Amino acid sequence: MIDLTIHSESLKRSVQRARERNIIIPTFAQMKDPSLIPDSIKARLKNVGLWDVNSLNLFRITWKNEPVPFGGGFGGVNYVELPPSLTGVPARIIALVGKWFPTGAHKVGATFGCLVPRLVTGQFDPTYHKAVWPSTGNFCRGGSYNAALLGCESIAILPEGMSRERFEWLSKLAGEVIATPGCESNVKEIFDKCWELRKTRGDKVFIFNQFEEFGNYLWHYEVTGHAMEEVLREVMGPRDEYRGVVLTTGSAGTIGCGDYMKQVFPTSKVAASEALQCPTLLLNGFGGHRIEGIGDKHVPWVHNIKNTDMVMAIDDEACISLVRLFNEPAGRAYLVKRGVPESLVARLDLLGISSIANVLSAIKFAKWYELGEHDIVLTVWTDSMELYQSRVQELREERGEYTEKDAAADYSRYLLGCTVDYVEELGYWDRKRVHNLKYYTWVEQQGKTYEEIQAQWYDPDYWTGFQRQIPEIDALIQQFNEMTGLLRQ
């Protein structure tokens, strides 16, 4: 269970900080259903940009923002359905769109789920603690952003090989940015830096490790899960069937939505994907790769492996090549020529690199199960190419001009030619094999207990226990807002 013990003295200081900075905190219920947000806050949001460092943007941590960069209101869930002309399969592949969150990525929700329960209980004291966000990119961006909105100081940690845009953005918001050795999959080095900070800075640092923080899992279970259910209720016809959600895993927070979806649609499946160059789930493997945001050479503590039905791997070269197909003028022109709707082609910059991996994973899933036109597969576009423009320029410099011939090759090879290799359906013992990999990272290295890793597998109440805490967290948020008195004003 997430510790919700009240620390009264530090809570008083947190309330005072919020009162001084006019900070009102939304509930999980309001993030699921923005119609519950007070009209006075909606009116004030009309003068606020989506990425502005303004505490009102806490209320924009939802899948339902109007897709505009400034002054937007709220509507339905932002999603896109991909046509067979792009995917090469008849199945209905639908993706939730993450660009329209503050910071341009849905990780801002996960970091809210980690920080806010600690803040409204007084466990995190913004007048004393610094929030540490170990990450491979978007988590430390979302954490630093939320911390700024909530009147807290931050330390961001990420590998030195991540995109330039991430470092430039963090330098303006986080109080301190630490680059650790390596690339996307070098997470052990991030964990080591956290232990160093604990040793050198003591209790002044508060580590929010997305790979073990159940607030990450819980936000996606509750908010992303309900958003997916809402999309299905909107798009499903009388003959349609929801088959499953397919997601690449980094921290394994997003895939928590699969637990919710299985409760609502018990026959649906949850598929986890990773980079072929780092096939930890598939082959107990390791390695470096270029799909920023996923695949970190370990099994996250918050991944409910017992509820995962399939693992698969995606070649990072497929993602890098499709970055060019989706964003270079010659690539877009070729897609239109092949019958992909021009309105969709114009929006393909909504997919960041890991979002492309999610689409390829959904195609694999559809081909593996031979899904037809009445079968629906869900996935997520976690962020957009807005965060990777330097990668596009690097590819131009490295590989030269992108031509129609290049586009034809990439479209045929990586979309129409997407294969069902590197896919494994998981039986009971296959799942347990993956779950057991947690031991080496979390029990041997990170201080988790043998009893808890066993409980994750054998105790039927372990995962549902976290899920049942959501009403209690919302009640604490409401109590915090009452203590500040700002809503009454």
ROFI-98658 format. One record per residue (C-alpha): x negated, y, z. Coordinates in steps of 0.1 Angstrom, whole numbers. Each point is the difference from the previous one (the first is absolute). Last residue first. Layout:
<nodes>
x;y;z
X;Y;Z;
...
</nodes>
This chain:
<nodes>
x;y;z
120;323;-23;
16;-32;13;
-24;-20;-23;
-30;18;15;
7;-9;36;
-34;-17;3;
14;-25;25;
30;-8;-23;
-24;-7;-29;
-20;-25;22;
33;-17;11;
10;-4;-37;
-34;-15;-7;
3;-23;29;
35;-11;-11;
-14;-7;-35;
-28;-22;15;
26;-20;20;
22;-5;-31;
-31;-12;-19;
-12;-25;27;
21;-29;-14;
-24;-4;-30;
-30;-4;23;
17;-29;17;
11;-15;-33;
-37;-7;-8;
-8;-19;32;
34;-14;6;
-5;-33;-19;
-32;-7;20;
-21;-25;-19;
-21;19;-25;
-4;35;14;
0;-16;35;
-31;-20;-9;
-18;32;-10;
12;14;32;
-13;-27;23;
-34;-1;-17;
-4;36;9;
-9;31;-20;
-33;16;7;
-11;12;-35;
-28;-24;-10;
7;-36;10;
38;4;6;
8;24;-28;
-24;-7;-29;
-7;-37;4;
34;-9;13;
19;17;-28;
-11;-27;-24;
23;-23;18;
30;17;-15;
-13;-8;-35;
-3;-37;8;
33;1;18;
17;12;-31;
-15;-28;-21;
10;-25;27;
37;10;-2;
1;3;-38;
-12;30;-19;
5;5;-37;
-34;8;-15;
-8;23;-30;
-34;6;-15;
12;-7;-35;
36;9;-9;
-10;22;-30;
5;36;-11;
-3;0;-38;
28;24;-7;
-14;24;27;
-38;-6;3;
-10;-14;-34;
25;14;-24;
3;35;16;
-38;2;5;
-8;-10;-36;
25;23;-16;
-12;29;22;
-36;-6;-9;
10;0;-37;
20;32;5;
-32;16;13;
-15;9;34;
-31;21;-5;
-31;-12;19;
-6;-28;24;
-20;16;29;
8;37;-5;
37;-7;-7;
2;-25;29;
-15;26;24;
26;26;-11;
28;-24;7;
-15;-8;34;
-3;37;8;
38;2;-6;
6;-26;27;
22;17;27;
25;15;-25;
1;-34;-16;
28;-9;24;
6;-17;34;
15;-31;15;
20;-10;-30;
20;-28;16;
14;-34;-11;
34;-16;-5;
9;-29;-23;
36;-4;-13;
13;-30;-20;
29;5;-24;
-22;4;-31;
-19;-32;7;
-26;-13;23;
-24;-28;-10;
-11;-5;36;
-37;4;-8;
8;26;-27;
19;23;23;
-26;-3;28;
-28;8;-25;
19;30;-12;
5;12;36;
-38;-4;6;
-7;21;-31;
23;27;13;
-16;-1;35;
-35;3;-16;
12;30;-19;
11;15;34;
-34;-8;14;
-16;23;-27;
25;28;4;
33;-1;-19;
21;32;-3;
-22;9;-29;
22;-22;-20;
27;27;0;
-3;11;-36;
0;-36;-11;
34;-4;17;
17;28;-19;
-16;-12;-32;
17;-34;3;
-24;-29;-7;
6;-10;-36;
-34;-10;-12;
-6;34;-15;
8;16;33;
-27;-22;16;
-25;10;-27;
6;37;6;
-6;-5;37;
-33;-18;-6;
-12;25;-25;
7;29;24;
-18;-17;29;
20;-6;32;
18;-33;-2;
-25;-18;-22;
-29;14;19;
12;-11;34;
10;-32;-17;
-37;-8;-6;
-9;7;37;
29;-23;11;
-9;-28;-23;
-37;3;10;
10;-4;36;
11;-36;-8;
32;-7;20;
2;-28;26;
30;-20;13;
16;-10;33;
34;-15;4;
27;-7;26;
-10;24;29;
22;-3;31;
-25;-20;20;
-27;25;-11;
16;29;20;
-27;25;-7;
-6;23;30;
-34;-14;9;
-13;6;-35;
-16;-29;-18;
-36;8;-9;
-22;9;-30;
18;34;-6;
23;-5;-29;
20;32;-7;
-2;38;-1;
-23;6;-30;
1;-27;-26;
-37;1;-9;
-15;-32;15;
-26;-13;24;
-3;-36;12;
16;-26;23;
18;-33;-2;
21;-22;22;
13;-12;-34;
35;16;-4;
3;22;30;
-36;12;-2;
-2;4;-37;
-24;30;-3;
-8;3;-37;
34;-13;-9;
15;30;18;
29;-7;23;
37;-10;-2;
26;-10;26;
33;-15;-10;
31;0;22;
30;-20;-12;
38;3;0;
23;-28;13;
8;17;32;
11;33;-15;
7;24;29;
-25;-16;24;
-24;-7;-29;
2;37;-9;
-10;10;35;
-30;-23;1;
-9;12;-35;
-2;36;12;
-30;-11;21;
-18;-3;-34;
-6;38;3;
-22;-4;31;
-22;-27;-13;
-31;22;6;
-10;-5;-36;
24;-24;-15;
13;1;-36;
38;-3;-1;
26;-22;-16;
36;1;14;
24;-28;-8;
27;-17;-21;
30;24;2;
27;-15;-21;
22;16;-27;
32;-14;-13;
24;25;16;
-24;30;-7;
-27;12;23;
-12;35;-4;
14;20;30;
1;-27;26;
-35;-10;-11;
-13;36;5;
16;1;35;
-17;-32;10;
-33;13;-12;
4;32;20;
10;-20;31;
-32;-20;-2;
-21;31;-6;
14;17;31;
3;-29;25;
-26;-26;-9;
-22;27;-15;
0;20;32;
-4;-31;22;
-31;-14;-18;
-19;33;4;
13;4;36;
-14;-34;5;
-35;13;0;
-25;-28;-8;
-11;7;-36;
10;37;3;
-26;6;27;
11;31;20;
-29;5;23;
4;26;27;
-32;19;7;
-5;20;32;
-2;-33;19;
-37;-5;-6;
-18;20;-26;
-32;-20;-5;
13;-36;6;
35;5;-14;
-15;18;-30;
-24;-29;-6;
29;-25;2;
18;20;-26;
-31;1;-23;
-2;-38;2;
37;-2;-11;
-8;22;-30;
-31;-22;-9;
22;-31;2;
23;17;-25;
-24;-2;-30;
27;-10;-25;
5;33;-17;
-37;9;-3;
-31;1;21;
-16;19;29;
22;21;23;
10;36;-7;
11;20;31;
23;30;-3;
4;23;30;
27;26;9;
22;-14;-27;
18;25;-23;
-22;17;-25;
-27;-27;-2;
28;-26;-3;
10;14;-34;
-35;0;-14;
-7;-34;13;
31;-15;-15;
-4;17;-34;
-36;-14;-3;
14;-36;-2;
-12;-26;25;
-36;-13;-1;
-10;16;33;
23;-22;19;
26;17;23;
2;14;35;
21;31;9;
-3;17;34;
31;20;10;
12;28;22;
37;1;11;
27;27;-4;
27;-23;-14;
-3;13;-36;
-38;-2;2;
3;-36;13;
24;-9;-28;
-25;13;-26;
-30;-17;16;
19;-33;2;
13;2;-36;
-35;7;-14;
-15;-27;23;
26;-25;-12;
-5;10;-37;
-37;-8;-2;
-16;-32;11;
9;7;36;
-11;5;36;
21;29;13;
-12;13;34;
23;23;19;
-18;24;23;
11;0;36;
2;28;26;
25;27;-8;
18;-23;-25;
6;-25;28;
8;-35;-14;
16;-22;26;
25;27;7;
29;-22;-9;
10;23;-29;
-35;1;-13;
-7;-37;1;
32;-8;-18;
-8;28;-26;
-35;-11;-10;
4;-35;-15;
34;3;-17;
-10;34;-13;
-31;-15;-14;
21;-25;-20;
22;27;-13;
-29;21;-13;
-11;-32;-17;
27;6;-26;
-23;21;-21;
2;34;-17;
-13;18;31;
36;8;9;
21;-28;-15;
12;3;-36;
-28;-20;-15;
11;-32;17;
24;-13;-27;
20;-32;8;
-5;-24;-29;
25;-22;-18;
-8;-30;-22;
31;-13;-18;
-10;-33;-15;
-2;-2;-38;
-38;-2;0;
-25;19;-22;
-5;27;26;
1;31;-22;
26;-9;-27;
18;-21;27;
10;32;17;
-12;13;34;
25;12;26;
-12;31;19;
8;10;36;
5;31;22;
26;-9;26;
31;22;-1;
2;37;7;
-18;25;22;
-9;36;-4;
-29;16;-19;
-17;32;8;
-32;-6;-19;
-17;-29;-18;
32;-16;-14;
12;-35;1;
29;5;26;
-12;-19;30;
17;-33;7;
-28;-24;7;
-5;18;33;
-27;19;20;
15;33;-11;
12;8;35;
-36;2;11;
-2;27;-26;
15;24;25;
-34;-1;18;
-15;20;-28;
-33;-9;-16;
15;4;-35;
0;-31;-22;
37;1;-10;
1;38;-1;
22;18;25;
26;27;-6;
30;-23;-5;
-12;-19;31;
16;27;22;
35;-9;-12;
-6;-37;6;
-11;8;35;
31;21;8;
22;-28;-16;
-12;-24;27;
-14;-33;-15;
26;-28;1;
5;2;-38;
-37;-10;-1;
9;-36;4;
-29;-24;4;
-23;28;12;
28;13;22;
5;-34;17;
-38;-3;6;
3;32;19;
-13;34;-10;
-24;20;22;
5;38;7;
-32;20;3;
3;38;6;
-37;4;7;
3;12;36;
28;-25;8;
-19;-29;-15;
-31;9;21;
22;3;31;
16;-34;-7;
-34;-16;-4;
-12;16;32;
30;-13;19;
-6;-35;-16;
-35;1;14;
14;3;35;
28;-26;-4;
-18;-29;-17;
31;-20;-11;
-5;-37;-9;
10;-7;-36;
-26;-27;-7;
8;-15;-34;
11;-36;6;
</nodes>
